[in-house]
């Protein structure tokens, strides 16, 4: 009977065959060299369960599927995994029109037609018009890469399964030239999703999954310290109190994210904003709120004499520190 494994609170791997289970248990017990390879980087604060999920994906040579709110660091994780492992990074940002085959290569017929009409270039050399896509570049590379496939849920419903088929085969043939390209190394594949569409079960079964929770205040302090070290403690308190208060407002259509918080702090520091001024209002609101309706809601709150929280106690028991 097959079993599912849960790593930490949010990371899961699909159903494993008995032999794969034995291998994974050995890996988790530290019996296989190279499992605990990624340990985070100085520029990315990764939780223990997230590090475990990355290393599990590396050990099992499965794609790592990352979900979470926009602005929680899904995309930049791939860059830091590549930095931490000392591997090159190739990025594929998915669009609604993306096809899995385009990730392998495209045949530039338009350029060839133009060359034939205007006499520039040897049109008989078809290889000149074959452009490798991100998947193709990864397979053709002499060294192992980290491959980011960003926002997979933007593509059509067939894309995820087509993608995994290409990743499983690790080779493809350029039809126009009959050239076969086979990968020397299986890449470390990181796939992100914003939950715009449901992903097929067959796709999910073959991935390691991790959901990045929105950072709580203690973790957010660590993240901020990476971008704004030595920030005044009292100013930081007011920043976080206002930020988490905003996120608790139910009428907001788009809650501010971590990346927007980092930008907001930059604006506050450059303006010389003091802790006392920040207690009374929320300046540079356009750095945090990006929907007109949300800005209007806050303006109405101001006009009605609404009071902003000044302490963690004002946010209620959930945030009492």
DOBALUM-486979 format. One record per residue (C-alpha): residue in one letter; x, y, z. Coordinates in steps of 0.05 Angstrom, whole numbers, always signed. Each point is the difference from the previous one (the first is absolute). Layout:
N
PT r     xx     yy     zz
PT a      X      Y      Z
...
REM end
This chain:
321
PT r     xx     yy     zz
PT x     +0     +0     +0
PT x    +27    +69    -19
PT x     +5    +55    +51
PT x     +3    +76     -3
PT x    +53    +36    +38
PT x     -8    +67    +35
PT x    +62    +42    +11
PT x    -10    +54    +52
PT x    -69    +31     +2
PT x    -11    +21    -72
PT x    +45    -42    -44
PT x    -24    -64    -31
PT x    +25    -50    -51
PT x    -47    -42    -40
PT x    -10    -76     +5
PT x    +66    -37     -1
PT x    +16    -71    -22
PT x    +31    -44    +54
PT x    +71     +6    -28
PT x     -6    +76     -4
PT x    -25     +0    +73
PT x    +61    -38    +22
PT x    +45    +48    -37
PT x    -35    +61    +30
PT x     +2    -27    +70
PT x    +75    -11     -9
PT x     +7    +71    -25
PT x    -38    +29    +59
PT x    +43    -40    +48
PT x    +61    +31    -32
PT x    +24    -65    -31
PT x     +8    +29    -69
PT x    +52    +53    -13
PT x    -24    +64    -31
PT x    -70     +4    +28
PT x     +9    +58    +48
PT x    +32    +42    -54
PT x    -43    +63     +1
PT x     +3    +36    +66
PT x    -28    +68    -20
PT x    +41    +61    -18
PT x    +17    +66    +35
PT x    -49    +35    -46
PT x    -60    -47     +9
PT x    -30    -20    +66
PT x    -26    -70    -11
PT x    -38    -38    +54
PT x    +23    -70    +20
PT x    -59    -35    -35
PT x    +14    +39    -64
PT x    +73    -20     +1
PT x    -22    -72    +11
PT x    -47     +4    -60
PT x    +55    +27    -45
PT x    +48    -55    +21
PT x    -53    -53     -7
PT x    -14    +22    -72
PT x    +75     -2    -14
PT x     +9    -69    +30
PT x    -60    -30    -36
PT x    +13    +38    -64
PT x    -72    +24     +0
PT x    -25    +70    -18
PT x    -14    +45    +60
PT x    -68    +34     -6
PT x     -3    +64    +42
PT x    -66    +35    +15
PT x    -14    +60    +44
PT x    -26    +72     +0
PT x    +31    +47    -51
PT x    +61    +33    +30
PT x    +19    -57    +47
PT x    +65    -16    -37
PT x    -20    -58    -45
PT x    +36    +25    -62
PT x    +63    +25    +34
PT x     +7    -67    +36
PT x    +27    -30    -64
PT x    +55    +52     -5
PT x    +22    -14    +71
PT x     -3    -75     -9
PT x    +45     +8    -60
PT x    +47    +45    +40
PT x     +0    -47    +59
PT x    +15    -61    -44
PT x    +50    +37    -45
PT x    -40    -16    -62
PT x    -20    +45    -59
PT x    -73    +22     -3
PT x    -45     -2    -61
PT x    -68    +34     +6
PT x    -64    -14    -39
PT x    -56    +50    +14
PT x    -65    -32    -23
PT x    -52    +38    -40
PT x    -72    -18    -18
PT x    +25    -19    -70
PT x    +59    -43    +24
PT x     +6    -71    -26
PT x    +45    -54    +29
PT x    +31    -11    -69
PT x    +21    +73     -3
PT x    +42    -13    +61
PT x    +41    -49    -41
PT x    +12    +40    -63
PT x    -32    +44    -52
PT x    +13     +0    -75
PT x     +5    +72    -23
PT x    -34     -6    -68
PT x    -12    +75     -4
PT x    +74    +15     +4
PT x    +16    -53    -51
PT x    -52    +28    -48
PT x    +28    +70     +9
PT x    +71    -25    -13
PT x    -22    -35    -62
PT x    -36    +62    -26
PT x    +55    +50    +15
PT x    +60    -45    -11
PT x    +32     +4    +69
PT x    +25    -65    +28
PT x     +3    -72    -22
PT x    -72    -23     +1
PT x    +21    -72    -15
PT x    +30     -5    +69
PT x    -63    -13    +40
PT x    +38     -4    +66
PT x     +9    +75     -3
PT x    -75     +7     +9
PT x     -8    -48    +58
PT x     -5    +38    +66
PT x     +3    -41    +63
PT x    -51    +17    +53
PT x    +13     -2    +76
PT x    -12    -75     +4
PT x    +43    -12    -61
PT x    +57    +43    +27
PT x     -3    -38    +66
PT x     +3    -68    -35
PT x    +56    +21    -46
PT x    +43    +30    +55
PT x    +64    -36    +19
PT x    -11    +14    +75
PT x    -60     -8    +45
PT x    -47    +60     +5
PT x    -56    +25    +43
PT x    -61    +10    -44
PT x    -55    +48    +22
PT x    -68     -9    -32
PT x    -37    +61    +25
PT x    -77     +5     +7
PT x    -16    -67    -32
PT x    -75    +13    +13
PT x     -2    +55    -53
PT x     +4    -51    -57
PT x    -56    -44    -26
PT x    -22    -64    +36
PT x    +42    -46    -43
PT x    +65    +36    +13
PT x    +19    -30    +68
PT x     -7    -72    -23
PT x    +36    +15    -66
PT x    +55    +33    +40
PT x    +10    -60    +46
PT x     +3    -46    -60
PT x    +59    +40    -28
PT x    +34     +1    +68
PT x     -9    -75     +8
PT x    +31    -16    -68
PT x    +58    +49     +8
PT x    +12     -2    -75
PT x    -32    +26    -63
PT x    +10     +0    -75
PT x     +3    +62    -43
PT x    -46    -23    -56
PT x    +27    +48    -52
PT x    +71    -25     +7
PT x    -11    -70    +30
PT x    +49    +18    +55
PT x    -12    -32    +68
PT x    +18    +39    +62
PT x     +5    -40    +64
PT x    +13    +29    +69
PT x    +65    -17    +35
PT x    -29    +18    +68
PT x    -70     +4    +27
PT x    -12    +74    +19
PT x    -25    +23    +67
PT x    -70    +23    -21
PT x    -39    +52    +40
PT x    -71    +14    -23
PT x    -42    +57    +29
PT x    -76    +10     +0
PT x    -46    +55    +23
PT x    -61    -46     +2
PT x    -33    +35    -60
PT x    -20    -69    -26
PT x     -5    -70    +29
PT x    +58    -44    -20
PT x    -12    -71    -24
PT x     +5    -56    +52
PT x    +49    -38    -44
PT x    +46    +61     +1
PT x     -7     +8    +76
PT x    +16    -73    +13
PT x    +68     +7    -33
PT x    +22    +63    +37
PT x    +26    +17    +69
PT x    -48    +53    +27
PT x    +11    +57    +47
PT x    -45    +58    +19
PT x    +35    +63    +25
PT x    -41    +28    +57
PT x     -1    +75     +8
PT x    +56    +18    +49
PT x    -20    +12    +72
PT x    +31    +61    +35
PT x    +62    -36    +28
PT x    +17    -29    -69
PT x    -16    +67    -33
PT x    +51    +34    +46
PT x    +53    -48    -26
PT x    -20    +14    -72
PT x     +2    +75    +10
PT x    +68     -5    +34
PT x    +28    -30    -65
PT x    -24    +60    -41
PT x     +5    +55    +53
PT x    +51    -20    +53
PT x     +7    +40    +64
PT x    -70    +31     -8
PT x    -21    +37    +63
PT x    -39    -49    +44
PT x    -56    +49    +18
PT x     -9    +22    -72
PT x     -2    -73    -22
PT x    -54    -14    +52
PT x    -44    +56    -28
PT x    +13    -24    -71
PT x    -22    -70    +16
PT x    -60    +21    +42
PT x    -27    +43    -57
PT x    +16    -53    -52
PT x    -35    -58    +36
PT x    -58    +45    +18
PT x    -10    +16    -74
PT x     +2    -74    -17
PT x    -55    -13    +50
PT x    -48    +48    -34
PT x    -52    -44    -32
PT x    -23    +50    -52
PT x    +68     +3    -34
PT x     -1    -33    -69
PT x    +76    -10     -1
PT x    +38     -7    +65
PT x    +70    +30     +1
PT x    +55    -52    -10
PT x    +70     -9    +28
PT x    +33    +32    -61
PT x    -45    +61     +7
PT x    +17     +5    +73
PT x    +75     +1    -17
PT x    -13    +56    -51
PT x    -42    +39    +51
PT x    +57     -3    +51
PT x    +48    +26    -52
PT x    -46    +60    -12
PT x     -6    +13    +75
PT x    +75     -2    +10
PT x    +15    +46    -59
PT x    -51    +50    +25
PT x    +28     +0    +70
PT x    -67    -22    +29
PT x     +1     -5    +76
PT x    -34    -50    +45
PT x    -44    +55    +30
PT x    -26    +23    -68
PT x    -14    -72    -21
PT x    -42    -11    +62
PT x    -51    +51    -24
PT x    -10    -20    -73
PT x    +23    -45    -57
PT x    +42    +41    -49
PT x    +17    -20    -72
PT x    -60    -45     -2
PT x    +10    -11    -74
PT x    +60    -44    +16
PT x    -47    -48    +38
PT x    -68     +4    -33
PT x     -6    -10    -75
PT x    -75     +1    -11
PT x    -39    +65     -6
PT x    -56    -28    +42
PT x    +48    -17    +56
PT x    +30    +69     +1
PT x    -70    +31     +0
PT x    -20    -45    +59
PT x    +60    +24    +40
PT x    -15    +73    -18
PT x    -72     -9    +26
PT x    +27    -30    +64
PT x    +43    +62     +9
PT x    -58    +47    -16
PT x    -43    -34    +52
PT x    +51    +11    +54
PT x    +25    -72     +1
PT x    +57    -14    +47
PT x    +61    -41    -18
PT x    +30    -51    +47
PT x    +62    +21    +38
PT x    +17    -64    +37
PT x     -4    -75    -13
PT x    -55     -3    +53
PT x    -43    +43    -45
PT x     +1    -56    -52
PT x    -31    -51    +47
PT x    +23    -65    +33
PT x    +25    -30    -66
PT x    +57    +50     -2
PT x    +15     +9    +73
PT x    +75    -11     +7
REM end
